[in-house]
Amino acid sequence: MPATLEVKCTDGSCTLDMFELHYTYDMPDDVGVTDFTCPYCGETETLEAIEL
């Protein structure tokens, strides 16, 4: 099964609480939360991976 990454935006003015990224098998192993931006506010620095 390809990797799944759950991410939250910690920007106080952003109303998006979390989103989930579903990778394909072609996604490089070193891809992480720092490679993405919030789909709502567009910030990168405020994203954090949700650890279950």
N, C-alpha and C positions, 0 to 999 in steps of 0.2 A: 504494500500500500504506500502511495506517495506521502510525503511529509505534509503535516498541517500545522500552521502557526496561528495562534490566537494572539491578537494585539489589542492594546488599549491606548487611547490618546489621553495624556495627562494635562493637556492644555485646558486651563480653567474656563476659557471662553468657548471651547468646542463642545457641542452637545452630543457628539458620537461617543458612546461608552465603550464599544469594542467591535472588532470585525475579525473575520477568519480568512486566512490565506490557504488555498489548497494548491499544492504544487503538482506539476507533472513529473514523470520520472526523468525528464531532461533537465530539470532545475539543478544547477551546481550545488554541491554539498556545503559550500561556504556561504550561501545566501542566508541572510538573517534580517532581523527587524530594521537594522540601519540602512538596508537597501530599498526601503519603501517610504512613502509619504502617506499621511492621513488622507483618506479619500474625501473627507468633509472640509477640513480647514487647510489642508495642504502642508502642514508642518511635518518636519522629519525628526527634530530633536525631542519632541514630546511623546514619541511612540515608545512603548515598553511591551515586551513579550509577557504574556500571562502564563505563569508557571502553574500547572495543575498538580 
